[in-house]
Amino acid sequence: MERLLFFARRCVKAMLVILFVIAINFALIRAAPGDPATVLAGRRPARSTPAL
């Protein structure tokens, strides 16, 4: 029974850490100047692929 409680606590803590990391990433991306898609993609244009 103790192992089950230990495992449940660890799972809850892991989920809280994951949610915290997601929230921090979201806040950092939104705080970046400009469009988040442009910031993540970079300044170089994408290579065009020929249509087949």
Buried (B, 14 or more C-beta within 10 A) or exposed (E): EEEEEEEEEEEEEEEEEEEEEEEEEEEEEEEEEEEBEEEEEEEEEEEEEEEE
